[in-house]
Amino acid sequence: MRLRFRHLASFLLLTTVAGAAERRIALTDLRDRVEGGWAGQMIGVSFGAPTEFRYLGKTIDGDLPAWTPGRITNSLDQDDLYVDMTFAQVLDDKGLSATTEDFGRMFRDSQYQLWHANLAARRNLKRGIPATLAGDPRYNAHADDIDFQIESDFIGLMAPGLPRAASEIAWRAGRVMNHGDGIYGGIFVSCMYGAAFFEKDPRAVVEAGLACLPRQSRYARMIADTLAWHKANPRDWRSAWKQLDTKWDRQDPCPAGAALPYNIDASLNGAYIVLGLLYGEGDWDKTIDVSTRAGQDSDCNPSSAAGILGVMTGYRAIPDKWKSGIPAIENQKFNFTNYTFKTIVDSTMKRAIALVKAHGGRLDGETLAVRTQSPAATRLEQFKPGKVQGRYATHDTRWSFTGDWLPHGTANTGRRSSTKGAEATATFTGTGAILVGSYTNSGGKADVYLDGKPQGTVDAYHEGRGERSGESIWHVYSLKPGRHTVRLTVRGEPYPGSKGSEIVLRDLIVFE
């Protein structure tokens, strides 16, 4: 069969080798697509940054901040990119077989600002929890949050046509900070990136990502719904958004979002990436616009959507409107990393060639022959804390306090104490609960008892900048249904490195 190609650099040849499909991609085209993927992330996150979590449970319907080329410098200090790249550094240092423990050691010793599942994971690692458990909901109440989803791009960018290889790496890296749907977010994004090297149709790319997930998972069911709603109404993205809101945006178990409009769940925000890709129809302006206007994590979502689109189109095809600011910063290092735009592309190219070779491909002159893999659903793993029954501030009758406690927070809805022996008691009826509070530079230690039985010592120390509210001071799931009492006793002791012994409590979240 004779094939015609518009551009020699885009030459892709499909043959059959030992029962597997082989695709050939010129190294110049591979580099162009890798550049497009990294540039897309930089563009998307910089564009969406001003609206990040400013629109909760609603779309952005007014004007978006005007884009100027200089705004791309915002990407140099974004966790979407610096965490992404430091995980890539682990593979550069340790090789393709880097273990969860290898990723964990890097993460434990990192100095950059973190939030949510990432922050909880690093705290766990510093407190001796193994890397393989740092994202487990027993230790991490943010297990389903978006964290690994926004930093998994490095995997897909080195896995052209290799979804199974991408999924396997994602399990090893994602285990550090997430669990279940939180890891599936990274697998989904990685598999979409891998498919984008050889696919021009956004819907086909999304379907390839979905094929990597177990269909029974909450994440997969949400993406399947989004695909169906788009098929039924391919012109009105707000119609699909409303259906997502009605069916799926009600039960985020994150301590910062439970029973609130705020939603940092990986799967919901993953669906917003899909809205951008499907309704964007391969157009840069529309893809970025829709994935931003969907709200919630409105810088991370266009970053992922534009990154995947960047692989589909390649860097050269990105409109100058979006990429013209990159040459001015292409040799500047992303904060907390050893990489510039140019060197992360070089690094990704080397890893992509190595991964292709490790999975039966070969380098044939200036062409890479990829022995492609068909997507396969990974194993099922789900975090099931129960239904969010309610969220109760410390002035609610479910709480009682003894000892020296002071009001805390702008609305005085929280309580704080540094006094040894001060106690907070919360009574609830359900199957799980989170004592929500803050991590601070003055955080101290406390002992926790559940139904009179000791649960261990916790701490509220945060070595980073500022107070981190909406965090789990202590949490428990899968209790026997019924009435339970949790009691926290302040020890009046600082955690090593802390400036004080303070415990801040804000809410009780109850699950049933």
C-alpha positions as semicolon CSV with decimal commas, in nm:
position;residue;x (nm);y (nm);z (nm)
1;M;0,000;0,000;0,000
2;R;0,135;0,342;-0,093
3;L;0,105;0,618;0,167
4;R;0,125;0,994;0,119
5;F;0,246;1,234;0,387
6;R;0,211;1,611;0,405
7;H;0,528;1,659;0,606
8;L;0,836;1,439;0,601
9;A;0,899;1,520;0,967
10;S;0,561;1,370;1,054
11;F;0,640;1,041;0,880
12;L;0,481;0,752;1,066
13;L;0,481;0,402;0,922
14;L;0,267;0,116;1,052
15;T;0,395;-0,236;0,995
16;T;0,373;-0,565;1,184
17;V;0,660;-0,718;1,377
18;A;0,624;-1,046;1,565
19;G;0,254;-0,987;1,612
20;A;0,298;-0,632;1,746
21;A;0,229;-0,309;1,560
22;E;0,546;-0,117;1,479
23;R;0,538;0,256;1,422
24;R;0,834;0,450;1,298
25;I;0,884;0,810;1,396
26;A;1,167;1,036;1,284
27;L;1,377;1,164;1,572
28;T;1,314;1,519;1,453
29;D;0,941;1,456;1,480
30;L;0,980;1,288;1,818
31;R;1,168;1,591;1,949
32;D;0,908;1,828;1,805
33;R;0,632;1,641;1,988
34;V;0,826;1,623;2,315
35;E;0,892;1,996;2,290
36;G;0,522;2,048;2,221
37;G;0,427;1,851;2,532
38;W;0,652;2,044;2,768
39;A;0,561;2,377;2,604
40;G;0,191;2,296;2,630
41;Q;0,220;2,240;3,004
42;M;0,403;2,571;3,044
43;I;0,142;2,757;2,839
44;G;-0,161;2,600;3,006
45;V;-0,046;2,646;3,364
46;S;0,064;3,005;3,302
47;F;-0,265;3,094;3,136
48;G;-0,481;2,940;3,407
49;A;-0,280;3,055;3,709
50;P;-0,483;3,373;3,782
51;T;-0,808;3,175;3,812
52;E;-0,681;2,872;4,006
53;F;-0,947;2,765;4,260
54;R;-1,126;3,098;4,232
55;Y;-1,427;2,934;4,066
56;L;-1,559;2,652;4,280
57;G;-1,856;2,449;4,163
58;K;-1,921;2,694;3,878
59;T;-1,784;2,775;3,536
60;I;-1,592;3,089;3,444
61;D;-1,834;3,280;3,225
62;G;-1,676;3,625;3,205
63;D;-1,359;3,741;3,036
64;L;-1,040;3,550;3,112
65;P;-0,715;3,736;3,179
66;A;-0,559;3,843;2,849
67;W;-0,263;3,635;2,737
68;T;0,072;3,800;2,678
69;P;0,395;3,618;2,582
70;G;0,567;3,728;2,904
71;R;0,318;3,539;3,120
72;I;0,498;3,214;3,029
73;T;0,761;3,296;3,295
74;N;0,500;3,195;3,555
75;S;0,566;2,831;3,460
76;L;0,919;2,840;3,605
77;D;0,778;2,836;3,960
78;Q;0,484;2,598;3,921
79;D;0,463;2,268;4,109
80;D;0,302;2,113;3,800
81;L;0,645;2,140;3,641
82;Y;0,908;2,133;3,913
83;V;0,766;1,822;4,083
84;D;0,714;1,663;3,740
85;M;1,078;1,728;3,653
86;T;1,228;1,612;3,982
87;F;1,049;1,280;3,935
88;A;1,205;1,265;3,589
89;Q;1,541;1,330;3,756
90;V;1,498;1,009;3,956
91;L;1,476;0,810;3,632
92;D;1,775;0,997;3,491
93;D;1,975;0,914;3,804
94;K;1,851;0,563;3,883
95;G;1,747;0,434;3,541
96;L;1,415;0,311;3,409
97;S;1,380;0,056;3,690
98;A;1,379;0,321;3,965
99;T;1,171;0,197;4,256
100;T;0,899;0,356;4,465
101;E;1,161;0,389;4,738
102;D;1,387;0,581;4,497
103;F;1,108;0,826;4,416
104;G;1,027;0,848;4,786
105;R;1,381;0,939;4,887
106;M;1,387;1,225;4,639
107;F;1,048;1,346;4,757
108;R;1,134;1,321;5,127
109;D;1,444;1,538;5,081
110;S;1,286;1,796;4,847
111;Q;1,277;2,160;4,958
112;Y;0,997;2,300;4,744
113;Q;0,648;2,403;4,850
114;L;0,388;2,125;4,840
115;W;0,017;2,093;4,906
116;H;-0,248;1,825;4,966
117;A;-0,146;1,464;4,888
118;N;0,211;1,572;4,813
119;L;0,246;1,758;5,142
120;A;0,091;1,472;5,340
121;A;0,319;1,223;5,165
122;R;0,637;1,417;5,240
123;R;0,531;1,453;5,603
124;N;0,472;1,078;5,614
125;L;0,811;1,004;5,464
126;K;0,985;1,233;5,713
127;R;0,803;1,052;5,995
128;G;0,918;0,708;5,883
129;I;0,622;0,585;5,678
130;P;0,754;0,371;5,387
131;A;0,726;0,523;5,038
132;T;0,493;0,239;4,937
133;L;0,244;0,355;5,205
134;A;0,294;0,733;5,200
135;G;-0,008;0,776;4,973
136;D;-0,223;0,511;5,138
137;P;-0,546;0,648;5,290
138;R;-0,451;0,498;5,624
139;Y;-0,181;0,765;5,639
140;N;-0,287;1,016;5,373
141;A;-0,637;1,167;5,381
142;H;-0,568;1,324;5,038
143;A;-0,531;0,987;4,864
144;D;-0,766;1,073;4,574
145;D;-0,642;1,431;4,524
146;I;-0,503;1,563;4,198
147;D;-0,134;1,562;4,292
148;F;0,008;1,273;4,089
149;Q;-0,217;1,359;3,798
150;I;-0,051;1,699;3,754
151;E;0,304;1,566;3,779
152;S;0,277;1,247;3,571
153;D;0,337;1,414;3,234
154;F;0,703;1,310;3,235
155;I;0,595;0,947;3,204
156;G;0,371;0,982;2,900
157;L;0,622;1,207;2,727
158;M;0,880;0,926;2,737
159;A;0,636;0,649;2,639
160;P;0,530;0,698;2,275
161;G;0,283;0,421;2,194
162;L;0,370;0,236;2,518
163;P;0,068;0,258;2,751
164;R;0,152;-0,054;2,950
165;A;0,505;0,065;3,016
166;A;0,367;0,405;3,117
167;S;0,116;0,250;3,357
168;E;0,386;0,041;3,522
169;I;0,609;0,344;3,586
170;A;0,305;0,540;3,707
171;W;0,228;0,277;3,971
172;R;0,582;0,301;4,103
173;A;0,594;0,681;4,117
174;G;0,231;0,755;4,203
175;R;0,228;0,523;4,502
176;V;0,443;0,777;4,688
177;M;0,162;1,032;4,728
178;N;-0,163;0,879;4,604
179;H;-0,381;0,569;4,600
180;G;-0,653;0,430;4,374
181;D;-0,818;0,706;4,170
182;G;-0,535;0,940;4,265
183;I;-0,289;0,707;4,088
184;Y;-0,535;0,644;3,805
185;G;-0,521;1,016;3,730
186;G;-0,151;0,982;3,654
187;I;-0,204;0,663;3,455
188;F;-0,484;0,824;3,253
189;V;-0,281;1,134;3,171
190;S;0,032;0,928;3,091
191;C;-0,158;0,700;2,855
192;M;-0,314;0,997;2,676
193;Y;0,030;1,149;2,624
194;G;0,161;0,819;2,489
195;A;-0,130;0,786;2,247
196;A;-0,093;1,147;2,131
197;F;0,236;1,069;1,956
198;F;0,050;0,867;1,697
199;E;-0,303;1,005;1,705
200;K;-0,463;1,327;1,580
201;D;-0,819;1,274;1,703
202;P;-0,870;1,405;2,060
203;R;-1,151;1,159;2,124
204;A;-0,929;0,866;2,028
205;V;-0,660;0,996;2,264
206;V;-0,909;1,014;2,552
207;E;-1,040;0,666;2,473
208;A;-0,683;0,533;2,477
209;G;-0,633;0,682;2,822
210;L;-0,960;0,535;2,945
211;A;-0,858;0,190;2,819
212;C;-0,573;0,193;3,073
213;L;-0,816;0,214;3,368
214;P;-1,034;-0,053;3,529
215;R;-1,388;0,022;3,413
216;Q;-1,530;-0,033;3,764
217;S;-1,325;0,253;3,909
218;R;-1,490;0,584;3,990
219;Y;-1,237;0,760;3,768
220;A;-1,311;0,544;3,464
221;R;-1,686;0,574;3,509
222;M;-1,661;0,953;3,520
223;I;-1,451;0,968;3,202
224;A;-1,687;0,724;3,027
225;D;-1,977;0,952;3,121
226;T;-1,795;1,255;2,983
227;L;-1,731;1,079;2,653
228;A;-2,098;0,978;2,630
229;W;-2,223;1,328;2,710
230;H;-1,991;1,475;2,448
231;K;-2,115;1,229;2,189
232;A;-2,475;1,320;2,269
233;N;-2,407;1,694;2,260
234;P;-2,074;1,769;2,087
235;R;-2,121;2,147;2,067
236;D;-2,212;2,249;2,423
237;W;-1,940;2,178;2,677
238;R;-2,138;2,347;2,954
239;S;-2,408;2,082;2,916
240;A;-2,150;1,810;2,990
241;W;-2,007;2,020;3,272
242;K;-2,350;2,050;3,436
243;Q;-2,401;1,675;3,418
244;L;-2,059;1,620;3,576
245;D;-2,150;1,866;3,850
246;T;-2,483;1,697;3,922
247;K;-2,363;1,338;3,920
248;W;-2,004;1,353;4,040
249;D;-1,918;1,678;4,222
250;R;-2,065;1,607;4,566
251;Q;-1,845;1,359;4,754
252;D;-1,485;1,480;4,754
253;P;-1,334;1,334;5,076
254;C;-1,036;1,573;5,082
255;P;-1,010;1,746;5,423
256;A;-1,002;2,085;5,250
257;G;-1,301;2,015;5,027
258;A;-1,540;1,771;5,193
259;A;-1,893;1,921;5,209
260;L;-1,761;2,240;5,046
261;P;-1,764;2,371;4,686
262;Y;-1,384;2,328;4,668
263;N;-1,294;2,009;4,480
264;I;-0,938;1,895;4,414
265;D;-1,038;1,536;4,337
266;A;-0,826;1,385;4,060
267;S;-1,116;1,234;3,867
268;L;-1,337;1,545;3,851
269;N;-1,048;1,762;3,742
270;G;-0,945;1,486;3,501
271;A;-1,290;1,511;3,346
272;Y;-1,228;1,885;3,300
273;I;-0,909;1,799;3,108
274;V;-1,125;1,578;2,888
275;L;-1,377;1,859;2,833
276;G;-1,092;2,073;2,702
277;L;-0,963;1,804;2,468
278;L;-1,302;1,694;2,333
279;Y;-1,467;2,031;2,292
280;G;-1,140;2,195;2,193
281;E;-1,136;1,977;1,881
282;G;-0,762;2,012;1,835
283;D;-0,772;2,391;1,841
284;W;-0,531;2,556;2,081
285;D;-0,750;2,849;2,179
286;K;-1,061;2,637;2,241
287;T;-0,877;2,360;2,427
288;I;-0,718;2,602;2,672
289;D;-1,034;2,809;2,705
290;V;-1,267;2,519;2,792
291;S;-1,029;2,342;3,031
292;T;-0,976;2,672;3,215
293;R;-1,341;2,780;3,222
294;A;-1,442;2,448;3,380
295;G;-1,306;2,596;3,705
296;Q;-1,164;2,432;4,020
297;D;-0,794;2,355;3,948
298;S;-0,801;2,582;3,646
299;D;-0,426;2,604;3,593
300;C;-0,342;2,234;3,630
301;N;-0,623;2,123;3,399
302;P;-0,530;2,341;3,099
303;S;-0,168;2,250;3,165
304;S;-0,245;1,880;3,114
305;A;-0,484;1,942;2,824
306;A;-0,241;2,170;2,642
307;G;0,050;1,935;2,714
308;I;-0,133;1,646;2,549
309;L;-0,240;1,868;2,260
310;G;0,121;1,981;2,226
311;V;0,227;1,622;2,162
312;M;-0,054;1,577;1,910
313;T;0,043;1,887;1,710
314;G;0,413;1,920;1,785
315;Y;0,591;2,238;1,895
316;R;0,622;2,382;1,545
317;A;0,244;2,382;1,501
318;I;0,171;2,566;1,828
319;P;0,046;2,914;1,730
320;D;0,304;3,187;1,789
321;K;0,047;3,363;2,006
322;W;0,104;3,094;2,270
323;K;0,470;2,995;2,233
324;S;0,644;3,320;2,140
325;G;0,755;3,383;2,499
326;I;0,935;3,050;2,536
327;P;1,262;3,130;2,352
328;A;1,335;3,409;2,600
329;I;1,331;3,166;2,894
330;E;1,431;2,836;2,731
331;N;1,771;2,837;2,904
332;Q;1,641;2,936;3,248
333;K;1,610;2,659;3,505
334;F;1,273;2,569;3,648
335;N;1,285;2,639;4,020
336;F;1,413;2,354;4,240
337;T;1,530;2,156;3,935
338;N;1,839;2,105;3,724
339;Y;1,638;2,144;3,403
340;T;1,569;2,419;3,154
341;F;1,312;2,382;2,877
342;K;1,588;2,270;2,642
343;T;1,750;2,022;2,881
344;I;1,424;1,860;2,996
345;V;1,348;1,797;2,629
346;D;1,695;1,642;2,586
347;S;1,644;1,429;2,898
348;T;1,300;1,315;2,784
349;M;1,433;1,221;2,442
350;K;1,700;0,998;2,596
351;R;1,450;0,829;2,826
352;A;1,200;0,780;2,544
353;I;1,459;0,609;2,325
354;A;1,572;0,393;2,616
355;L;1,214;0,293;2,705
356;V;1,130;0,208;2,344
357;K;1,440;-0,011;2,324
358;A;1,355;-0,178;2,656
359;H;1,020;-0,279;2,508
360;G;1,137;-0,433;2,184
361;G;1,189;-0,124;1,970
362;R;1,507;-0,001;1,809
363;L;1,686;0,304;1,679
364;D;1,722;0,280;1,303
365;G;1,947;0,567;1,200
366;E;1,748;0,886;1,252
367;T;1,423;0,698;1,299
368;L;1,284;0,532;1,610
369;A;1,095;0,207;1,551
370;V;0,842;0,163;1,831
371;R;0,692;-0,177;1,902
372;T;0,364;-0,033;2,022
373;Q;0,149;-0,178;2,295
374;S;-0,228;-0,201;2,311
375;P;-0,374;-0,036;2,623
376;A;-0,469;-0,268;2,907
377;A;-0,680;-0,190;3,212
378;T;-0,470;-0,185;3,526
379;R;-0,573;-0,347;3,855
380;L;-0,864;-0,213;4,058
381;E;-0,789;-0,016;4,374
382;Q;-1,041;0,217;4,537
383;F;-1,042;0,449;4,838
384;K;-1,390;0,423;4,996
385;P;-1,414;0,646;5,302
386;G;-1,793;0,647;5,287
387;K;-2,040;0,924;5,213
388;V;-1,962;1,267;5,355
389;Q;-2,232;1,315;5,618
390;G;-2,129;1,662;5,725
391;R;-1,863;1,909;5,826
392;Y;-1,882;2,063;6,173
393;A;-1,680;2,362;6,295
394;T;-1,549;2,368;6,651
395;H;-1,843;2,572;6,779
396;D;-2,081;2,285;6,693
397;T;-2,233;2,087;6,979
398;R;-2,047;1,774;6,865
399;W;-1,732;1,934;7,011
400;S;-1,635;1,997;7,372
401;F;-1,315;2,154;7,506
402;T;-1,138;2,155;7,839
403;G;-0,828;2,348;7,935
404;D;-0,674;2,649;7,766
405;W;-0,813;2,690;7,409
406;L;-0,826;3,018;7,216
407;P;-1,030;3,119;6,910
408;H;-0,843;3,083;6,580
409;G;-0,900;3,201;6,223
410;T;-1,053;3,509;6,067
411;A;-1,407;3,405;6,167
412;N;-1,294;3,253;6,499
413;T;-1,438;2,919;6,389
414;G;-1,129;2,728;6,497
415;R;-0,955;2,662;6,829
416;R;-0,587;2,652;6,919
417;S;-0,390;2,548;7,222
418;S;-0,029;2,496;7,325
419;T;-0,110;2,402;7,681
420;K;-0,023;2,057;7,811
421;G;-0,336;1,865;7,903
422;A;-0,583;2,077;7,706
423;E;-0,839;1,841;7,552
424;A;-1,076;1,849;7,256
425;T;-1,346;1,584;7,231
426;A;-1,572;1,520;6,930
427;T;-1,862;1,278;6,923
428;F;-2,007;1,153;6,596
429;T;-2,229;0,884;6,449
430;G;-2,082;0,728;6,139
431;T;-1,809;0,506;5,996
432;G;-1,522;0,754;5,974
433;A;-1,401;1,099;6,070
434;I;-1,129;1,357;6,010
435;L;-1,009;1,605;6,270
436;V;-0,934;1,896;6,039
437;G;-0,684;2,156;6,147
438;S;-0,375;2,345;6,040
439;Y;-0,007;2,269;6,006
440;T;0,211;2,557;6,123
441;N;0,575;2,642;6,195
442;S;0,476;2,629;6,563
443;G;0,299;2,295;6,543
444;G;0,331;2,060;6,837
445;K;0,231;1,710;6,943
446;A;-0,095;1,560;7,069
447;D;-0,225;1,219;7,172
448;V;-0,542;1,081;7,016
449;Y;-0,793;0,834;7,164
450;L;-1,083;0,669;6,981
451;D;-1,363;0,532;7,198
452;G;-1,121;0,546;7,489
453;K;-0,843;0,352;7,316
454;P;-0,509;0,520;7,234
455;Q;-0,447;0,579;6,863
456;G;-0,096;0,721;6,889
457;T;0,071;1,060;6,884
458;V;0,016;1,310;6,603
459;D;0,175;1,645;6,527
460;A;0,080;1,967;6,348
461;Y;0,426;2,087;6,239
462;H;0,485;2,233;5,894
463;E;0,841;2,323;5,797
464;G;0,736;2,522;5,489
465;R;0,609;2,876;5,453
466;G;0,284;2,989;5,614
467;E;-0,008;2,807;5,775
468;R;-0,160;2,511;5,590
469;S;-0,527;2,489;5,680
470;G;-0,769;2,217;5,574
471;E;-0,534;1,937;5,678
472;S;-0,592;1,612;5,861
473;I;-0,461;1,623;6,215
474;W;-0,599;1,269;6,252
475;H;-0,838;1,054;6,051
476;V;-1,000;0,712;6,055
477;Y;-1,219;0,515;5,811
478;S;-1,405;0,181;5,801
479;L;-1,533;0,197;6,157
480;K;-1,825;-0,012;6,272
481;P;-2,140;0,198;6,212
482;G;-2,255;0,373;6,527
483;R;-2,163;0,637;6,780
484;H;-1,794;0,711;6,836
485;T;-1,588;0,955;7,039
486;V;-1,246;1,090;6,948
487;R;-1,041;1,277;7,206
488;L;-0,726;1,479;7,142
489;T;-0,495;1,575;7,427
490;V;-0,233;1,846;7,374
491;R;0,110;1,737;7,494
492;G;0,260;2,085;7,511
493;E;0,567;1,956;7,326
494;P;0,711;2,091;7,000
495;Y;0,780;1,861;6,708
496;P;1,155;1,863;6,634
497;G;1,232;2,182;6,444
498;S;0,909;2,355;6,545
499;K;0,896;2,699;6,704
500;G;0,623;2,594;6,946
501;S;0,377;2,330;7,063
502;E;0,054;2,458;6,908
503;I;-0,240;2,245;6,793
504;V;-0,501;2,411;6,568
505;L;-0,841;2,247;6,515
506;R;-1,102;2,373;6,270
507;D;-1,360;2,109;6,170
508;L;-1,486;1,758;6,220
509;I;-1,571;1,576;5,894
510;V;-1,798;1,274;5,941
511;F;-1,842;0,985;5,695
512;E;-2,121;0,730;5,689
